[in-house]
């Protein structure tokens, strides 16, 4: 596992080095030379608002499941979870177990904490897929050719993914347990504890969809409002470095940034930069501009990862607390 992590990191660094060799650093230096502090302040304000929005959405879901901690704890857990996920080659979902551990306790059972994180992640995933399809469609329609086949394929793929995500939720709404086949598997020791935790979590998720469906709808609506903040955040971040993109092109850079997290390198290293080179090359015919945008977004990712690691260091989390989140209570359904 460690060997694979090191290889992925080296591959990402090699990709970044290759891009630096190909495009040089003159354009990057020019971008830093015209840095706008006004835009940086607006960018940080919008980014902070989006982070609080994530925490409020998560707390909205968690409240429907039972007792919840104070909002600052959700903000810190979200920052720490995202930072941890960014450093793993599994994307942001890799930080979700940490989020569970950080909100577990003080009246919140392990199953409740797990279900809250799971539902929040589902809500976010649905919003991301929907917005991604919309962004690609807007970019495709904005082109003089009226769109292209690749864009249509990507939109169709996202539509299929959206259906696959929503279908199990419909099952839960009508009392059908999508993960029921797992519970027939034999398990001992750690495997049995994990299956037990999954069963308890699924019971809480089903209860929310059956008793509080409006909460789910409100969560998706909140996600769309947060997305508006993120569009503004990206706009002012790039404008701070003298890069002004039209809305369709800006939306395409956001899609490319999101897709880079799928690549199994820590923090999408190399994939983020290469993705922006490709996206801006397609959108504007200026891959060198994509190189600058990629490194500006790398600064963005590094900044928020650092903030999340600070939040994690102040949280006092330990392995005993994480293990306790898996064994706090027994199945309820």
WOKA-V292526 format. One line per field, one symbol per residue. phi: phi as a letter, one per 20 degrees, with the letter a starting at -180 (. if undefined). burial: 1 if it has 9 or more other C-alpha atoms within 8 Angstrom, else 0. A space follows every 50 residues. Layout:
# WOKA-V292526
phi=???
burial=???
This chain:
# WOKA-V292526
phi=.fffffffffffffffffffffdmdffffffffdgdffffffgfffffff fffgfffffgffffeqfcffggffffffffffffffedfdmfffefgfgf ffdfolndffffffffffffffgffffffffgfffffffffffffmobfg ffffffffffffffffgfffgfgdneefeggffeffbcmfffffffffff fffffffffedcffffffffffffffffffgfgfgffffgdndddfggff ffffffffffffffcglmgnfffffffffffffcmcfffffffffffffg ffgffffffffffeemfbfffffffecfbegdb
burial=00001001101111110011000000100010011100110111011011 11111111111111100110101111111111111101111111111111 11110001111111111111111101101101111111111100001000 11011001101100110110111000100000100000000111111011 11111111110110110011011101001111111111111110000111 11111110011111111111111111111111000111111111111100 100111111111000010001101111100100
